[in-house]
Amino acid sequence: MKKTFAVVLITIVVGALIYAITLYMPLNGFGFAWSTNFLLMIGAFTFTETYKVQLESPYFEEKDWERRGKLYTSLGINFYRKLLVWVGWEKNRKKTAPVKKDLDALTRLHYHTKQSEVGHLVIFIIVLGITGYVSFVFGIVGAIWLIITNILLNLYPVFLQRYNRPRIERAMKLSQLRK
């Protein structure tokens, strides 16, 4: 009951804050796009951390067309990874959640890739809907900041999780063999 109340409360608060920024920021501006994405990230993080869903769907398994990350490499995932290092995201993430090389740590990291992917995918879809509305009102050029932030803050993180997960799975298998 407490978990449901917390999630409902967070949903209402995030929705109210997004509504409030629509009143004070232009929908076709960078500030609106940035704020909307981060408010939705807070909501998604709260939901995934509160419910800790198992996430055992076949969706999370590597597909044939994803083998060895060639698709993601061609889409520039290595550049995106370097961008995360350049802006300091990786340093901050490693400081708050260092990765150890034992099986338990790799298992937690594997789960967190799924958790992060789900969150970013849901946010991507929500922002896509908002982008559709803003495009209708202001034209596609008016929605450019929403498009750019949605790609950088949601689509590429989904790609990154799908790129990293098979690598983590291989490390988990090696770790199990060493036992």
TORLUM-730180 format. One record per atom (N, C-alpha, C): residue in one letter; x, y, z. Coordinates in steps of 0.1 Angstrom, whole numbers, plus 5000, padded with zeros to 4 digits. Each point is the difference from the previous one (the first is absolute). Layout:
// residues N
AXYZ/...
This chain:
// residues 179
M500849885000/M499250125000/M500950135000/K501049995008/K500950125001/K500750024986/K500449894994/K500750024987/K499150064989/T498749955000/T499050054991/T499850155002/F499850035013/F499850155003/F501250084996/A501249955002/A501250084997/A500150024985/V499749904992/V500050014985/V499050094995/V498849995006/V498950094996/V500350145003/L500650025012/L500350145004/L501150054991/I501049924997/I501150054991/I499550034986/T499149924995/T499450024987/T499250135000/I499350035010/I499250125001/I500950125001/V501149995008/V500950115002/V500850034987/V500549894993/V500750024987/V499050064990/G498849944999/G499150064990/G499650155003/A499950035013/A499750145003/A501250094997/L501249955003/L501250084996/L500150024985/I499849904993/I500050014985/I499050104995/Y498849995006/Y498950094996/Y500550155004/A500650015012/A500450145004/A501150054991/I500949924995/I501050064991/I499450034987/T498949934996/T499350044987/T499450145001/L499750045012/L499550145002/L501050115000/Y501349965004/Y501050105002/Y501249994990/M500049904992/M501149984990/M499349984987/P500750054989/P499449974987/P500249864996/L499049934995/L500049864997/L501149974989/N500450104993/N500949974989/N501550045004/G500250025013/G501350045005/G500849895006/F501350025001/F500949905006/F499749975015/G499750115007/G499649985014/G498949915003/F499050014992/F498849915001/F500449854997/A500849994989/A500449864996/A500849945011/W501050075005/W500949955010/W499349975013/S499250095005/S499249995012/S499049884999/T499349994989/T499149894999/T500749865001/N501149994992/N500749875001/N500549975014/F500550105007/F500649975013/F498949975010/L498950074999/L498849975009/L499549864998/L499949964987/L499649874997/L501049895005/M501350044999/M501049905005/M499949985015/I499750115007/I499849995015/I498849905002/G498950034993/G498849915002/G500349864996/A500749974989/A500349864996/A500949945010/F501050075004/F501049945010/F499349975013/T499150085005/T499249975012/T499249884998/F499349994989/F499249884997/F500849875000/T501150004992/T500849884999/T500749965013/E500450105008/E500649975012/E499049965011/T498850054999/T498949965010/T499549864997/Y499849964988/Y499449874997/Y500949894997/K501350034996/K500949894998/K499449884992/V499450034989/V499449894991/V501149914995/Q499649874998/Q501049904996/Q500650024987/L499350054990/L500550034987/L500749884993/E499249904999/E500549874994/E499449984986/S499550104993/S499449994987/S501049964990/P499649924989/P500949974989/P500450134993/Y499350115002/Y500450134994/Y501550035003/F500449975012/F501350045005/F501149914994/E499749894994/E501049914994/E500650064987/E501249984998/E500750054988/E499449934988/K499650094990/K499449954987/K501149974990/D499749924990/D501049974990/D500650124993/W499150104997/W500550124993/W500850095009/E500149975013/E500850085009/E501449935003/R500249884995/R501249935004/R501350085000/R500749995011/R501350075002/R499950154998/G498850065001/G499950145000/G500350074987/K500049934989/K500450074988/K499050114996/L498749985002/L499050104997/L500350125008/Y500249995013/Y500250115009/Y501350074997/T501049924996/T501350074996/T499850084988/S499249954990/S499850084988/S499150135003/L499249995011/L499250125004/L500850105009/G501249975002/G500950095008/G500049985015/I499749885004/I500049985015/I501350035007/N501149974993/N501350035005/N500350145002/F499550084991/F500150155001/F499150055012/Y498949945001/Y499150035012/Y500649975013/R500749885000/R500749965013/R501150105003/K500750054990/K501150105002/K499350135005/L498950034994/L499350125004/L499650005015/L499649885005/L499649985014/L501350025009/V501149964995/V501350025008/V500350145000/W499950074988/W500450144999/W499150095009/V498749975001/V499150095008/V500149965015/G500849895003/G500149965014/G499049915006/W499149954991/W499049905005/W500649875005/E501049954993/E500649875003/E500750015014/K500850115001/K500750025013/K499150015012/N498950074998/N499050025011/N499349865002/R499649934990/R499449875002/R500949905007/K501350004996/K500949905006/K500350045015/K499950135003/K500250045013/K498949965009/T498750014995/T498949975008/T499649855000/A500449934989/A499749864999/A501149934993/P501249985007/P501149934994/P499749864996/V500649964989/V499849864995/V501149915004/K499649905007/K501049905005/K500049884990/K500949915001/K500149904990/K499549865005/D499350005011/D499449885005/D498649974994/L499649885001/L498749964994/L498850085005/D500050025013/D498850075006/D499950154994/A501250064999/A500050144995/A499650004985/L500549904993/L499650004985/L498549974999/T499549915008/T498649975000/T499150135003/R500450075010/R499350135003/R500150104988/L501250014994/L500250094989/L499249954988/H499949874998/H499149954989/H498650045002/Y499549995012/Y498650045004/Y499850154997/H501050085005/H499950144998/H500050044986/T500649934991/T500050034985/T498549994995/K499349895005/K498649984996/K499250115006/Q500250035013/Q499250115007/Q500250134993/S501250034997/S500350134993/S499450004986/E500149894993/E499450004986/E498550025001/V499349935009/V498650025001/V499650145003/G500750065009/G499750145004/G500250104988/H501249984993/H500250094989/H499149974988/L499649884998/L499049974990/L498650065002/V499649995013/V498750065003/V500150154999/I501050065004/I500250154999/I500150044985/F500749924992/F500150024986/F498650014994/I499249905003/I498650004994/I499250125005/I500150035013/I499250125005/I500550134993/V501350024999/V500650124994/V499650004985/L500049884994/L499649994986/L498550064998/G499249965009/G498650055000/G500050165001/I500750055010/I500150145002/I500650074988/T501049934994/T500650064987/T499050004989/G499149904999/G499050014990/G499150125002/Y499650025012/Y499150125003/Y500750134997/V501350015004/V500750134998/V500350014985/S500249894993/S500250014985/S498750054993/F498949955005/F498750044995/F499850155002/V500350055012/V499850145003/V501050094994/F501349975001/F501150094996/F500749954987/G499749884995/G500749954988/G501249925005/I500649924991/I501149915004/I501250085005/V500250124994/V501150085005/V499850045014/G498850035004/G499650045014/G500249895010/A500149884995/A500249885009/A501449955000/I500950074994/I501449954998/I500749975013/W499850095010/W500649975013/W499549875007/L498749984998/L499449885006/L500649884992/I500150014987/I500649894992/I501449975004/I500850105001/I501549995003/I500149945014/T499350065010/T500249955014/T499449865001/N499049964993/N499449875001/N501049904994/I500650034989/I501049914995/I501249985009/L500650125005/L501249995009/L499749955014/L498850035005/L499849965014/L499249875002/N499449954989/N499149895001/N500449894990/L500050034987/L500249904990/L501449945001/Y501050085001/Y501449955001/Y500349935013/P499450045011/P500249925012/P499349864998/V498949994993/V499449864997/V501049924992/F500650074989/F501049934992/F501249955008/L500450095009/L501249975009/L499749885009/Q498849995006/Q499749895008/Q500049874992/R499450014988/R499949884991/R501449964995/Y500950104999/Y501349974996/Y500849945011/N499950055012/N500749955011/N499649875006/R498749975000/R499449885007/R500749874995/P500149984987/P500749874996/P501449995005/R500750115001/R501450005005/R500049975015/I499050055007/I499949965014/I499749855002/E499149964991/E499649855001/E501249914997/R500950044991/R501249924997/R500950015012/A500150115007/A500950015012/A499449925011/M498749995001/M499349925010/M500349854998/K499949964987/K500349864997/K501549975003/L500950094997/L501449975003/L500249995015/S499350095007/S500150005015/S499549875006/Q499049954994/Q499449875005/Q500949884997/L500750014988/L500949894997/L501250005009/R500450115005/R501250015009/R499749955014/K498849985003/K499649955014/K500349865001/
